[in-house]
Amino acid sequence: MKNYNEEKRLEALRKYDIMGSEAEAQFDALTQLASYICETPVSLITLLDSDRQWFKSKYGLGVSETPRENAFCAHAILDKGVFIVENADEDSRFSDNPLVTGAPLVKFYAGAVLRSDHDLPIGTLCVIDHEPRTFTARQQRALEIIARQVESQIEMRRKNIKLQKLNQVKKNLMSLVAHDLKGSFTSVLGFSRIMAKKLDTVDTARDLHSMGQHLISSANDVYKLLDEMLQWTEMQMGQSEPLLKSFDLSEEVSTCANLFT
């Protein structure tokens, strides 16, 4: 009987963005280690979605996934420890399983649960043999230890992906900010040059006041942009919370349009 919410379990799996991803050396090293220590020809890092078990890493097996309905791992994720089947031919739950009666001829299975950061089962690290066998307490403990390393690698992978996405956002933002700053400074410099050239020939105080207002407006745009950059940086560092406020869209569009008139 399930001791977890399946929807939450699937949601936890999806957030890792790992299903269908390419092979990665850090995971392959752990399946090879598990196979070596447990003395089995096959070792897998298995992740279970709604209808299949997919292998993030596979050692000694050619296929990349099998139906969930036949998966030993679907039983293993219900177990808090290591789920062990020493002789599948003599186990009523698996004796007629296609994975037992045909390729890859699973006769022995041991799987340690892989859990998300919210303690939800997302898959297993498992070892398989084509012959019935026993599993020593030392091998069982080793499988559990390696499973914790797999969990750590999965978490680290997720954080690295988030960091890469954040860095791309920062890169795009800095490119946008640089463009906007350049535009604002160009406006400030342009009005400053106009004022410098025409100061002695300005006919009225009204003309001078108009040019001054344009200069102040452009300077305010620069200051506003720099202030927003500072606020964004503080939020990224966790030093402040985002401040949400309403604004007049038509007014903002008009302000932007005025920069080009």
C-alpha positions in Angstrom: 0.0 0.0 0.0 1.3 3.5 -0.9 2.5 5.6 2.0 2.8 8.7 -0.2 0.7 11.0 -2.4 1.3 9.9 -6.0 0.6 13.4 -7.5 3.1 15.0 -5.0 5.6 12.3 -5.8 5.4 12.9 -9.5 5.6 16.7 -8.9 8.7 16.1 -6.9 10.2 14.1 -9.7 9.3 16.7 -12.4 11.0 19.5 -10.6 14.4 17.8 -11.1 14.0 18.1 -14.9 16.0 14.8 -15.2 13.7 12.4 -17.1 15.1 11.7 -20.6 18.3 13.6 -19.9 21.7 12.5 -21.4 24.0 10.1 -19.6 26.3 11.9 -17.0 29.6 10.5 -15.7 28.9 11.2 -12.1 25.9 8.9 -12.2 27.5 6.2 -14.3 30.4 6.0 -11.8 28.0 5.2 -9.0 26.2 2.4 -10.9 29.5 0.8 -11.7 30.5 1.1 -8.1 27.3 -0.5 -6.9 27.7 -3.4 -9.4 31.3 -4.0 -8.3 30.6 -3.9 -4.5 27.4 -6.0 -4.8 29.0 -8.4 -7.3 26.1 -8.1 -9.8 26.2 -7.9 -13.6 23.6 -5.1 -13.7 23.1 -1.9 -11.7 20.6 0.9 -12.5 19.6 4.3 -11.3 15.8 4.1 -11.9 13.3 6.9 -11.9 9.6 6.2 -12.0 7.0 8.4 -13.6 3.3 7.6 -14.1 3.7 4.8 -16.6 7.4 3.8 -17.0 10.7 3.3 -15.2 13.4 5.2 -16.9 17.1 4.6 -16.3 19.2 7.7 -15.6 22.3 5.4 -15.5 22.5 1.8 -16.5 25.4 -0.7 -16.2 25.1 -4.0 -17.8 21.7 -3.4 -19.5 21.0 -2.2 -23.0 17.4 -0.8 -22.7 16.7 2.7 -21.4 13.3 2.1 -19.9 10.6 -0.5 -19.2 6.8 -0.3 -18.4 6.1 0.6 -14.8 3.6 -2.2 -14.4 6.5 -4.7 -14.7 8.9 -2.7 -12.5 10.5 -4.2 -9.4 11.3 -0.6 -8.5 7.6 0.2 -8.2 7.5 -2.2 -5.3 10.9 -1.0 -3.9 9.7 2.6 -3.5 7.1 1.4 -1.0 9.9 0.0 1.2 11.7 2.2 3.7 14.9 0.1 3.6 16.4 -2.0 0.8 13.8 -4.1 -1.1 15.3 -7.6 -1.8 14.1 -10.4 -4.0 16.6 -13.3 -3.8 14.8 -15.6 -6.1 12.1 -14.1 -8.4 11.1 -17.5 -9.8 9.9 -18.5 -6.3 8.2 -15.1 -5.5 4.5 -15.1 -6.4 4.7 -11.3 -7.0 7.3 -11.7 -9.8 7.4 -15.3 -11.0 5.3 -14.5 -14.1 6.8 -11.1 -14.7 8.0 -10.6 -18.3 11.3 -9.3 -17.0 11.8 -12.5 -15.1 10.6 -15.0 -17.7 12.3 -13.2 -20.5 15.1 -10.7 -21.1 16.8 -9.4 -19.1 16.1 -12.4 -16.9 15.8 -10.8 -13.5 16.2 -13.5 -10.9 17.8 -11.5 -8.1 16.9 -7.8 -7.3 17.9 -5.4 -4.5 16.8 -1.8 -4.6 17.5 1.2 -2.3 14.9 4.0 -2.5 15.9 7.4 -3.8 14.0 10.2 -2.2 13.5 13.9 -3.0 14.4 16.7 -0.7 10.8 16.5 0.7 11.3 12.8 1.4 9.2 11.5 -1.4 10.3 8.3 -3.3 11.3 9.1 -6.9 13.2 6.0 -7.8 15.8 3.5 -6.8 19.4 2.5 -7.0 19.1 -1.2 -7.8 21.3 -4.1 -8.6 20.2 -7.2 -10.6 21.6 -10.7 -11.2 20.5 -13.3 -13.7 20.8 -16.0 -11.1 19.2 -16.3 -7.6 21.5 -15.3 -4.9 21.8 -14.0 -1.3 22.6 -10.4 -0.3 24.9 -9.8 2.6 24.3 -7.2 5.2 27.5 -5.5 4.2 26.4 -5.3 0.5 23.0 -4.0 1.7 24.6 -1.2 3.7 26.9 -0.3 0.8 23.9 -0.1 -1.5 22.2 2.3 0.9 25.3 4.5 1.2 25.7 4.7 -2.6 22.0 5.6 -2.9 22.5 8.6 -0.6 25.3 9.7 -3.0 23.0 9.3 -5.9 20.4 11.5 -4.1 23.1 14.1 -3.5 24.1 14.1 -7.2 20.5 14.5 -8.2 20.1 17.5 -5.9 23.4 19.0 -7.0 22.4 18.6 -10.7 19.1 20.5 -10.0 20.9 23.3 -8.3 23.4 23.6 -11.1 20.6 23.8 -13.6 18.9 26.6 -11.6 22.2 28.4 -11.3 22.8 28.1 -15.1 19.3 29.5 -15.7 19.8 32.3 -13.2 23.2 33.2 -14.8 21.5 33.4 -18.2 18.8 35.7 -16.8 21.5 37.9 -15.2 23.4 37.9 -18.5 20.3 38.9 -20.4 19.4 41.5 -17.8 22.8 43.1 -17.8 22.7 43.3 -21.6 19.3 45.0 -21.4 20.4 47.4 -18.6 23.6 48.3 -20.5 21.5 49.1 -23.5 19.0 51.2 -21.5 21.8 53.0 -19.6 23.6 53.8 -22.8 20.4 55.2 -24.3 19.7 57.3 -21.2 23.3 58.6 -21.0 23.2 59.4 -24.7 20.1 61.5 -24.1 21.7 63.3 -21.1 24.9 64.0 -23.1 22.9 65.1 -26.1 20.9 67.7 -24.2 24.0 68.8 -22.4 25.8 69.5 -25.7 22.8 71.3 -27.1 22.6 73.5 -24.0 26.4 74.2 -24.2 26.2 75.2 -27.8 23.0 77.3 -27.7 23.3 78.8 -24.2 24.5 82.1 -25.6 22.0 82.2 -28.4 18.8 81.2 -26.5 16.2 83.8 -27.1 14.0 83.2 -24.1 14.1 81.8 -20.6 11.3 79.5 -21.8 13.6 77.8 -24.3 16.3 77.4 -21.6 13.8 76.0 -19.2 12.5 73.5 -21.8 16.0 72.2 -22.4 16.7 72.0 -18.7 13.5 70.0 -18.1 14.5 67.5 -20.8 17.9 67.1 -19.2 16.4 66.6 -15.7 14.0 64.0 -17.1 16.8 62.1 -18.8 18.9 62.2 -15.6 15.9 60.9 -13.6 15.6 58.0 -16.0 19.2 57.1 -15.4 18.8 57.4 -11.6 15.6 55.3 -11.7 17.3 52.5 -13.7 20.3 52.4 -11.3 18.0 52.3 -8.3 16.0 49.4 -9.8 19.3 47.6 -10.5 20.3 48.0 -6.8 16.9 46.7 -5.6 17.2 43.7 -7.9 20.7 42.9 -6.6 19.5 43.1 -3.0 16.7 40.7 -3.7 19.0 38.3 -5.3 21.2 38.4 -2.2 18.2 37.9 0.1 18.6 41.3 1.7 15.2 42.6 0.7 11.8 41.5 -0.4 10.3 42.4 -3.8 8.1 45.5 -3.6 5.0 45.2 -5.8 3.2 48.4 -6.9 0.7 49.4 -9.6 1.6 51.8 -12.5 0.0 53.5 -15.4 1.0 51.6 -18.5 0.0 54.3 -20.9 2.1 56.8 -19.0 5.2 54.5 -19.1 4.7 54.0 -22.9 4.4 57.7 -23.4 7.6 58.3 -21.3 9.5 55.8 -23.5 8.2 57.3 -26.7 9.3 60.8 -25.6 12.9 59.6 -25.5 12.8 59.2 -29.3 11.1 62.6 -30.1 
